[in-house]
Amino acid sequence: MRTNRQYKDKLPAGFTLIELLVTIAIAAVLLLVAVPGMKDFFITNRLVTSTNDFIAALNTARIEAIRRGASVSLKKNSATANDWGSAGWTLFVDSDGDGTLDAGETTLKIGDALPTPITLYANNNFANYITFKASGEANQMGTFVFCYDGMLQEGGSPRSKAVVVIKTGRARVAVDTDGDGIPNKDGSPSVNVASCTSP
């Protein structure tokens, strides 16, 4: 009897088949709950990063215009109307303020194309370029919109970010005041960004 007891005491501890199956079932349920949340987090993070980088470029253009006492422009590199994302952009000293990089004008920075499936489009006021005057004012006021996979929102989850530039030249991230997952152009619940290609 003593020998049997000693043998039982030395048996290795482990999982039974039932315990293992229960553990796998719990892990599967947790994954089903966590994966959609991780997807939203990943998409939001990519949109925020792209938006912040572009706002930094706009702010750099404005600061350089004030510092140099000359017009500085940011122009899209794509040949497609209003498309700022597929080919990137160029920041340059725009001596004549026409939004075109002419011979003798200094290039300050070139922005890379956005990674797929993120897009960046502007409304018609910034169809090809935005110019900041020596005073820091923008040539127009308007909106840029970033979208993930061509959607403003999906099932109520945001898939877009918008950047609003006002006439004084200040750029800000648009808010979603009505909580529908779509950014508002001017902070008003009644004016959503219209689409991913025509904000």
C-alpha positions as CSV (number, residue, x, y, z in Angstrom):
1,M,0.0,0.0,0.0
2,R,2.8,2.3,0.9
3,T,4.4,1.6,-2.5
4,N,1.1,2.5,-4.4
5,R,0.9,5.7,-2.5
6,Q,4.4,6.6,-3.3
7,Y,3.8,5.9,-7.0
8,K,0.7,8.1,-7.0
9,D,2.5,10.9,-5.4
10,K,5.2,10.8,-8.2
11,L,2.7,11.0,-11.1
12,P,3.3,14.1,-13.2
13,A,0.6,16.8,-13.0
14,G,-1.0,17.7,-16.3
15,F,-4.2,18.5,-18.1
16,T,-6.9,16.1,-18.8
17,L,-8.5,16.0,-22.2
18,I,-11.6,17.8,-20.9
19,E,-9.5,20.6,-19.3
20,L,-7.6,21.0,-22.6
21,L,-10.8,21.2,-24.7
22,V,-12.3,23.8,-22.3
23,T,-9.1,25.9,-22.4
24,I,-9.1,25.8,-26.2
25,A,-12.8,26.8,-26.3
26,I,-12.2,29.7,-24.0
27,A,-9.3,30.9,-26.1
28,A,-11.4,30.7,-29.3
29,V,-14.1,32.8,-27.7
30,L,-11.6,35.4,-26.5
31,L,-10.1,35.6,-30.0
32,L,-13.5,36.1,-31.6
33,V,-14.1,39.0,-29.3
34,A,-10.6,40.6,-29.6
35,V,-9.9,40.3,-33.3
36,P,-12.5,42.9,-34.5
37,G,-11.3,45.3,-31.9
38,M,-7.7,44.9,-33.0
39,K,-8.8,45.5,-36.6
40,D,-10.4,48.8,-35.6
41,F,-7.4,49.8,-33.6
42,F,-5.0,49.0,-36.5
43,I,-7.1,51.0,-39.0
44,T,-7.5,54.0,-36.7
45,N,-3.8,54.0,-35.9
46,R,-2.9,54.0,-39.6
47,L,-5.3,56.9,-40.3
48,V,-4.1,58.9,-37.4
49,T,-0.5,58.5,-38.4
50,S,-1.2,59.6,-42.0
51,T,-3.3,62.5,-40.9
52,N,-0.7,63.8,-38.4
53,D,2.0,63.5,-41.0
54,F,0.0,65.6,-43.5
55,I,-0.9,68.2,-40.9
56,A,2.8,68.5,-40.1
57,A,3.5,69.1,-43.8
58,L,0.8,71.8,-43.9
59,N,2.2,73.5,-40.8
60,T,5.7,73.3,-42.2
61,A,4.5,75.1,-45.3
62,R,2.8,77.8,-43.4
63,I,5.8,78.3,-41.0
64,E,8.2,78.4,-43.9
65,A,6.1,81.0,-45.7
66,I,6.1,83.3,-42.7
67,R,9.8,82.7,-42.0
68,R,10.9,83.3,-45.6
69,G,8.4,86.2,-46.2
70,A,7.4,84.4,-49.4
71,S,4.7,82.1,-50.7
72,V,5.2,78.4,-50.0
73,S,3.0,75.8,-51.7
74,L,2.2,72.1,-51.2
75,K,1.2,70.5,-54.5
76,K,0.0,67.0,-55.3
77,N,2.2,64.8,-57.5
78,S,-0.6,62.7,-59.0
79,A,-2.1,63.6,-62.4
80,T,-5.5,62.5,-61.1
81,A,-7.9,65.3,-60.1
82,N,-7.9,66.0,-56.3
83,D,-5.8,62.8,-55.6
84,W,-3.1,63.7,-53.1
85,G,-2.3,60.2,-51.8
86,S,-1.4,57.9,-54.6
87,A,1.8,59.8,-55.7
88,G,2.6,61.9,-52.7
89,W,3.2,65.7,-52.6
90,T,5.9,68.3,-53.0
91,L,6.5,71.2,-50.7
92,F,8.3,74.2,-52.3
93,V,9.0,77.9,-52.2
94,D,6.5,79.2,-54.7
95,S,7.9,82.6,-55.8
96,D,5.0,83.5,-58.1
97,G,2.3,81.8,-55.9
98,D,0.8,79.9,-58.8
99,G,1.0,76.4,-57.2
100,T,3.4,75.2,-60.0
101,L,7.0,74.2,-59.3
102,D,8.9,76.3,-61.8
103,A,12.6,76.3,-62.7
104,G,14.5,78.2,-60.0
105,E,12.0,77.5,-57.2
106,T,13.3,75.6,-54.2
107,T,11.9,72.2,-53.3
108,L,11.8,71.9,-49.5
109,K,10.4,68.4,-49.0
110,I,8.8,65.6,-50.9
111,G,6.1,63.4,-49.3
112,D,5.8,59.7,-50.1
113,A,2.7,58.1,-51.5
114,L,0.3,56.7,-48.9
115,P,0.3,53.0,-48.3
116,T,-2.6,51.0,-49.8
117,P,-5.5,51.0,-49.0
118,I,-5.3,54.6,-47.5
119,T,-6.4,57.4,-49.9
120,L,-6.2,61.2,-49.6
121,Y,-8.4,63.5,-51.6
122,A,-9.1,67.2,-51.4
123,N,-12.2,69.2,-52.3
124,N,-12.0,71.4,-55.4
125,N,-10.5,74.4,-53.5
126,F,-7.3,72.3,-53.1
127,A,-7.7,70.2,-56.2
128,N,-4.0,70.6,-57.2
129,Y,-2.2,72.7,-54.6
130,I,-2.5,74.8,-51.4
131,T,-0.4,78.0,-51.1
132,F,0.5,79.8,-47.9
133,K,1.3,83.5,-48.2
134,A,4.0,85.3,-46.3
135,S,1.3,86.3,-43.8
136,G,0.6,82.6,-43.1
137,E,-2.9,82.8,-44.8
138,A,-4.0,80.1,-47.1
139,N,-5.0,80.8,-50.7
140,Q,-8.4,79.1,-50.0
141,M,-10.3,77.3,-47.3
142,G,-11.2,73.7,-47.8
143,T,-11.1,70.0,-46.7
144,F,-8.8,67.0,-47.2
145,V,-10.1,63.5,-46.4
146,F,-8.2,60.3,-45.6
147,C,-10.1,57.0,-46.1
148,Y,-9.3,53.4,-45.4
149,D,-10.3,51.0,-48.2
150,G,-12.6,53.7,-49.9
151,M,-15.0,53.9,-46.9
152,L,-16.0,56.8,-44.7
153,Q,-17.3,54.4,-42.1
154,E,-18.1,50.7,-41.7
155,G,-20.8,49.5,-39.4
156,G,-20.6,52.7,-37.4
157,S,-16.8,52.4,-37.0
158,P,-14.8,55.3,-38.5
159,R,-12.8,54.5,-41.6
160,S,-11.8,58.2,-42.4
161,K,-10.2,61.3,-41.0
162,A,-10.6,64.8,-42.4
163,V,-8.3,67.9,-42.2
164,V,-9.9,71.3,-42.4
165,V,-7.9,74.3,-43.5
166,I,-9.4,77.7,-42.8
167,K,-8.5,81.0,-44.5
168,T,-6.0,82.1,-41.8
169,G,-4.0,79.0,-42.8
170,R,-4.6,77.0,-39.7
171,A,-5.2,73.2,-40.2
172,R,-7.1,71.0,-37.8
173,V,-8.5,67.5,-37.7
174,A,-12.2,67.6,-38.3
175,V,-14.4,66.1,-35.5
176,D,-17.3,63.7,-35.7
177,T,-19.8,65.7,-33.6
178,D,-22.8,63.5,-34.3
179,G,-21.0,60.2,-33.7
180,D,-22.0,58.6,-37.0
181,G,-18.4,57.6,-37.8
182,I,-18.0,60.3,-40.5
183,P,-16.0,63.5,-39.8
184,N,-17.8,66.8,-40.2
185,K,-16.4,69.4,-42.5
186,D,-16.8,72.4,-40.2
187,G,-17.7,70.9,-36.8
188,S,-21.4,71.0,-37.6
189,P,-23.5,67.8,-37.3
190,S,-25.3,68.8,-40.4
191,V,-22.2,68.9,-42.7
192,N,-20.5,65.5,-43.1
193,V,-17.7,64.9,-45.5
194,A,-19.5,63.9,-48.6
195,S,-17.3,61.1,-49.9
196,C,-13.8,59.7,-50.0
197,T,-13.0,61.2,-53.4
198,S,-15.0,64.5,-53.1
199,P,-15.0,65.9,-49.5
